[in-house]
Amino acid sequence: MLAGVVVAAGAVVVAAIALIGGSGGGRGASGGSAGGSSSANPLSRGRAGARAQNAALLAKGDATIQRLAALALPIYCGGTRGNELAFTFDDGPGPYTRLAIRKLSQAHERATFFVVGRSMDSYPGYLSAELKVAAIGDHSYTHPVLPALPATQISSELARTKQKIEQDSGQPVHLFRPPYGAMSPTVLQTAKSLNLLTIIWTQDSADSLGANYAGITHNAEQALRPGAIILFHENRGQTIRALTTLLPELHRRHLRSVTLPELFATDPPSEAQVRAGGRGCGVAGLPGAGAGSTAAG
Ligand SMILES: [Zn+2]
């Protein structure tokens, strides 16, 4: 089914996600001094316990991501057993990044940011703030239509960005979303070779297609269900405005937005679901718009 170029209706993200962790304490190999053990303060012990619990959850999510990445297939959704879904934001960092972070933080919701290497050059120093509410994934360096490039350039686009995120954030990256959701077997195999899981989406909010905040809200609300992966862009003011409605709506429906590693830790898609592609997630019309489309992602 993946012969030739496929542009999904939602994007695929593979990510090398670095995950959240409170005030930046680290999980991961280079984790800093956060692991704190010997405090006599019960509150500190409580925080340490929560941190350990979070680290265990993330390790589980990472293990699931590695298992799924080995399939070299795109992910369109998580499982549907819980009450969690995943808001994802592409193309940053940018001028609205801090607003997006603030809205997520105030609502106690989390997300995944698929960042562009070139945008990190323009807006340096944002990743540590993003990590407080989000995981971070690779969205290429220059945001090209990857299937149009030779294999060596595809590899360079992904690897440079992965390396830059890891250097800036101190966190490993395991998630990738192809620009425009444009995939080919070479793109998927390249992601796999870099230990990146390719992530598309269940629903495109259509913010990059010019929808205003009301349209973005409507499009996203239609897809608010367990396991959904919803595509937004963090560099659009209308998207930020839509969050003002969407984030309380999550709460009202007893749903939570979590990072993709958190979603995969607690409620991953089954392998059969992944092998079924978009259909395995109830996504109609995938693959979507055709290779020439640059509509989303
Ligand atoms: Zn994009």
Boltz pocket constraint, residues with backbone or C-beta under 6 A from the ligand:
constraints:
  - pocket:
      binder: B
      contacts: [[A, 90], [A, 91], [A, 139], [A, 143], [A, 178], [A, 179], [A, 180], [A, 296], [A, 297]]
      max_distance: 6.0
